[in-house]
Amino acid sequence: MARMSTKRTFTVAVIGLTQQEQGVLTNCFRLSTHRPFAYAQVPFSAETSSDIVIVDGDDQQSMTQ
């Protein structure tokens, strides 16, 4: 009997990170596709929600968004 998938994908918005930092996250998110909990990066928007928001706390402009 086939088992039902219980995979959950969390959406992650990123604000203020460098291209290199975003690249590291992208690789981590790609690796998570084979796990019960996966992560997918989405554009940040005040009009839409995401499950997780990662903000560069050292960048004041990012913090005000």
ABEGO torsion letter per residue (X at the ends): XBBBBABBBBBBBBBGBBAAAAAAAAAAAAAAAABABBBBBBBBBAABBBABBBBBAABAAAAAX
